[in-house]
């Protein structure tokens, strides 16, 4: 995050600390660097929690130090505990696993960390363009890890359902509005309950590749009328974001040969419908906020690295402890284009 962004505005106080942290005098440098680390901690926490592609999906739940990360299933839908299939990340670097224990789920938390350093002269000269970029890299290290763990958990939960919806009438690789309709119907049919149930499955958000999103601009008159086509053609990027009441989100990590599709195919050993589709799409039910959780045992903590001064460098390192879980995989539906 650069110096021009809201998280790291170069206030006079921060600039003064930055310049002092670049001092040749070791005690002055280390004391200022320690204060600078604490000043950066809160902006980094805010950036990590909001500046990622999990924003709006997982609910961060701050745990007390003595709290057990245990989440009962009976409060979700009493009497239907057996219908719930939960997924969690068991530890750092592990593949998400099916994890249901009787009437509750224990969500494991694990440590993640990152570090960054730069030459003292950049601090001494108040080079916020360099220091701000370093902070952006430090934040991105946490965000990248969180994105991957969260989305890997979602994909594993979706694969476990063994349902991949596709539009057999569409050209392979072509995102169609009929696919959205099919996903809505399948989510409803396989979400439990009946027509009068208050908490049954409903597709609210659909995550697709940028290529699938661009397919909308190529829809012909067989898909939409001419007036709608013109509105789509003249719309700016990001403004075409709803179909049949479903919110559309495009992710660079989705698409043929992209990171999350490769995880789906290679790590989870899942397959696409033969001869019908090449790209994965992910549908979620985000109405009740009762399934996608992120227990936080310890939020991001930032510290100064006082061993770098002899190399005329300043540095920071930090860590956090958190976990991810999908408590009910019926909130996830996978599709293909």
C-alpha positions in Angstrom: 0.0 0.0 0.0 1.7 3.2 -1.1 2.0 6.4 0.9 -0.9 7.9 -1.0 -3.4 5.4 0.3 -5.4 5.8 3.4 -3.7 3.2 5.5 -0.2 4.9 5.3 -0.8 8.6 5.1 2.5 10.3 5.7 1.4 12.4 8.7 4.0 14.7 10.4 4.2 12.3 13.3 4.8 9.2 11.2 7.3 11.1 9.0 9.2 12.2 12.1 9.4 8.6 13.3 10.4 7.4 9.9 13.3 9.9 9.7 14.4 9.0 13.3 14.3 5.3 12.4 16.9 6.0 9.8 19.4 7.5 12.2 23.0 6.3 12.3 22.6 6.4 16.1 21.6 2.9 17.1 19.5 3.7 20.2 17.6 6.5 18.4 17.0 4.3 15.3 15.8 1.3 17.3 13.5 3.3 19.6 11.9 5.1 16.6 11.6 1.9 14.6 9.8 0.2 17.5 7.3 3.1 17.7 7.0 3.1 13.9 6.1 -0.6 14.0 3.3 0.0 16.5 2.0 2.9 14.5 1.8 0.7 11.4 0.0 -2.2 13.2 -3.5 -0.9 13.1 -3.5 0.2 9.4 -2.1 -3.2 8.5 -4.8 -5.0 10.4 -7.5 -3.0 8.7 -5.9 -3.6 5.3 -5.6 -7.3 5.9 -9.2 -7.7 7.0 -10.8 -5.6 4.2 -8.3 -5.5 1.3 -8.8 -9.0 0.0 -11.0 -11.2 -2.2 -12.5 -12.8 0.9 -14.1 -9.5 1.9 -17.8 -10.1 2.4 -17.6 -13.9 2.5 -15.9 -15.0 5.7 -16.9 -13.4 9.0 -13.9 -12.7 11.3 -14.6 -13.9 14.9 -12.2 -12.6 17.5 -11.5 -15.2 20.1 -10.4 -14.6 23.7 -7.1 -16.1 24.6 -8.8 -18.9 26.6 -11.7 -19.5 24.2 -12.1 -22.8 22.4 -12.7 -22.4 18.6 -15.8 -24.7 18.9 -18.9 -24.0 16.9 -22.1 -26.0 17.6 -24.1 -27.1 14.6 -27.5 -27.4 16.4 -27.9 -23.6 16.6 -27.9 -23.5 12.8 -30.8 -25.8 12.2 -31.9 -27.9 15.2 -32.6 -31.5 14.3 -30.7 -31.5 11.0 -27.1 -31.7 12.3 -26.5 -34.8 10.3 -27.0 -32.8 7.1 -24.1 -30.5 7.8 -20.7 -31.1 6.2 -18.0 -28.8 7.4 -14.6 -28.1 6.0 -11.6 -26.5 7.8 -7.9 -25.9 7.2 -6.2 -28.2 9.7 -2.9 -26.4 9.8 -0.6 -24.1 7.8 -0.1 -25.4 4.3 -2.5 -28.3 4.7 -5.3 -29.3 2.3 -8.8 -28.5 3.7 -10.4 -31.6 5.2 -13.9 -32.8 6.1 -14.3 -32.1 9.7 -17.5 -32.9 11.6 -17.4 -34.0 15.2 -20.9 -34.9 16.5 -22.9 -31.8 17.2 -20.1 -29.3 16.9 -17.0 -28.4 14.8 -13.6 -27.6 16.2 -12.0 -25.0 13.9 -8.2 -25.2 14.2 -6.2 -22.0 14.1 -2.6 -21.7 12.9 0.1 -19.1 12.7 1.1 -17.1 9.6 3.9 -14.6 9.4 5.7 -12.2 7.1 8.6 -9.8 7.1 10.1 -6.9 5.1 13.2 -4.7 5.3 14.7 -1.7 3.5 17.9 0.5 3.6 18.1 3.0 6.5 18.8 5.8 4.0 15.3 5.6 2.7 13.9 6.2 6.2 16.5 8.9 6.9 15.4 10.7 3.7 11.7 10.2 4.4 11.3 8.2 1.2 7.6 7.3 1.7 7.4 6.1 -1.9 9.9 3.3 -0.9 8.7 2.7 2.6 5.0 2.8 1.6 5.7 0.2 -1.1 7.5 -2.0 1.5 4.4 -1.8 3.7 2.2 -2.8 0.8 4.4 -5.9 0.2 4.2 -6.8 3.9 0.4 -6.4 3.8 0.1 -8.4 0.6 2.0 -11.3 2.1 -0.7 -11.7 4.8 -3.6 -11.0 2.3 -2.3 -13.6 -0.2 -2.1 -16.3 2.5 -5.6 -15.5 3.8 -7.0 -15.5 0.2 -5.6 -18.9 -0.6 -6.6 -20.5 2.7 -10.2 -19.1 2.5 -10.8 -20.0 -1.1 -9.2 -23.4 -0.8 -11.6 -24.2 2.0 -14.6 -23.0 -0.2 -13.4 -25.1 -3.1 -12.9 -28.2 -1.0 -16.4 -27.8 0.5 -17.9 -27.4 -3.0 -16.1 -30.5 -4.4 -17.4 -32.6 -1.5 -20.9 -32.1 -2.8 -20.0 -33.8 -6.1 -22.3 -31.4 -8.0 -21.0 -29.3 -11.0 -23.7 -27.4 -12.8 -23.3 -26.6 -16.5 -25.4 -25.4 -19.4 -25.4 -28.2 -22.0 -26.9 -25.9 -24.6 -24.1 -23.3 -24.4 -20.9 -23.4 -26.4 -18.0 -24.8 -24.4 -16.3 -22.0 -22.4 -19.3 -19.6 -22.9 -20.9 -18.0 -19.8 -24.7 -17.9 -20.3 -27.6 -16.5 -18.4 -29.1 -20.0 -18.4 -26.2 -21.2 -16.3 -27.2 -18.7 -13.7 -30.7 -20.0 -13.7 -29.5 -23.6 -13.4 -27.3 -22.7 -10.5 -30.1 -21.0 -8.7 -32.4 -24.0 -9.2 -29.8 -26.6 -8.1 -28.8 -24.5 -5.1 -32.5 -24.4 -4.1 -33.2 -28.1 -4.8 -30.1 -29.3 -2.8 -30.2 -26.7 0.0 -32.5 -28.7 2.3 -35.9 -27.9 3.7 -39.0 -27.2 1.6 -40.7 -24.3 -0.1 -41.7 -22.7 3.3 -38.3 -23.1 5.0 -36.8 -19.9 6.2 -33.2 -20.9 6.0 -33.0 -22.9 2.7 -30.3 -22.5 0.1 -30.4 -19.4 -2.2 -27.8 -18.4 -4.7 -26.8 -14.8 -3.9 -23.3 -14.4 -5.2 -21.4 -15.9 -8.2 -17.7 -15.8 -8.7 -16.4 -16.1 -12.3 -13.2 -15.5 -14.3 -12.7 -12.2 -16.1 -13.1 -14.1 -19.4 -16.6 -15.3 -18.3 -17.5 -11.8 -17.3 -16.5 -10.5 -20.7 -18.7 -13.1 -22.3 -21.7 -11.1 -21.1 -20.6 -8.3 -23.6 -20.7 -10.8 -26.4 -24.2 -12.1 -25.7 -26.4 -12.0 -28.8 -30.1 -11.4 -29.3 -30.7 -15.0 -28.4 -29.5 -14.2 -24.8 -30.8 -10.6 -24.3 -32.8 -8.0 -26.1 -31.2 -5.1 -28.1 -31.9 -2.5 -25.4 -30.1 -4.6 -22.8 -27.3 -5.4 -25.2 -26.6 -1.7 -25.7 -26.6 -1.1 -22.0 -24.0 -3.9 -21.6 -21.9 -2.6 -24.4 -21.7 0.9 -23.0 -21.3 -0.1 -19.4 -18.0 0.5 -17.6 -16.0 -2.3 -16.1 -17.5 -3.5 -12.9 -21.0 -2.0 -13.5 -22.5 -5.2 -15.0 -22.8 -7.0 -11.6 -26.2 -8.6 -11.3 -28.2 -11.2 -13.2 -31.5 -12.5 -11.8 -30.7 -10.9 -8.5 -27.4 -12.7 -8.2 -24.3 -10.6 -7.6 -21.4 -11.2 -10.0 -17.7 -11.0 -9.0 -14.8 -11.6 -11.3 -11.6 -13.1 -9.9 -8.3 -13.3 -11.7 -7.6 -16.6 -9.8 -10.5 -18.3 -11.6 -10.3 -19.4 -15.2 -8.7 -22.1 -17.4 -5.2 -22.7 -16.2 -5.5 -20.2 -13.3 -4.5 -20.7 -9.7 -7.7 -21.7 -8.1 -8.8 -23.9 -11.0 -5.5 -25.7 -10.9 -6.0 -26.2 -7.1 -9.4 -27.7 -7.9 -8.1 -30.0 -10.6 -4.6 -30.9 -9.3 -4.8 -30.8 -5.5 -8.4 -31.7 -5.0 -8.3 -34.1 -8.0 -11.7 -32.9 -9.2 -12.7 -32.8 -12.9 -14.8 -30.7 -15.2 -17.8 -32.1 -17.1 -16.3 -33.9 -20.1 -16.9 -32.1 -23.4 -19.1 -29.4 -21.8 -16.9 -26.9 -19.9 -13.4 -25.6 -19.3 -13.8 -23.0 -16.5 -15.0 -23.2 -13.0 -17.5 -20.8 -11.4 -18.3 -20.7 -7.7 -21.8 -19.9 -6.3 -22.3 -19.0 -2.7 -25.3 -18.3 -0.4 -24.2 -15.3 1.7 -27.6 -14.3 3.2 -27.5 -15.7 6.7 -23.7 -15.4 7.4 -24.0 -18.7 9.3 -21.4 -20.8 7.4 -18.2 -19.0 6.4 -16.2 -18.1 9.5 -12.7 -17.0 10.2 -11.8 -17.4 13.9 -9.0 -15.1 14.9 -7.0 -16.1 17.9 -4.4 -13.3 17.5 -4.7 -10.4 15.0 -1.8 -9.2 13.0 1.1 -8.1 15.3 4.0 -6.1 13.9 7.5 -5.9 15.5 10.7 -4.2 14.6 13.7 -6.3 13.7 16.6 -4.8 15.7 19.2 -7.2 14.3 19.3 -5.3 10.9 20.9 -2.1 12.1 24.4 -3.3 11.7 23.6 -3.8 8.0 22.3 -0.3 7.8 18.8 -1.6 7.2 15.4 -1.4 9.0 12.9 -4.1 9.0 9.6 -5.4 10.4 8.1 -8.8 10.9 4.7 -9.9 12.1 2.4 -12.8 12.6 -1.2 -13.7 13.2 -3.1 -16.8 14.3 -6.4 -17.6 12.5 -8.4 -20.4 10.9 -11.0 -20.9 8.2 -14.2 -23.0 8.1 -17.2 -23.6 5.9 -19.7 -25.0 8.5 -22.3 -26.0 6.0 -21.1 -26.9 2.5 -24.7 -26.6 1.2 -23.9 -22.9 1.0 -21.5 -23.6 -1.9 -22.4 -24.7 -5.4 -19.9 -25.2 -8.2 -20.6 -24.6 -11.9 -18.7 -24.8 -15.2 -18.6 -22.8 -18.4 
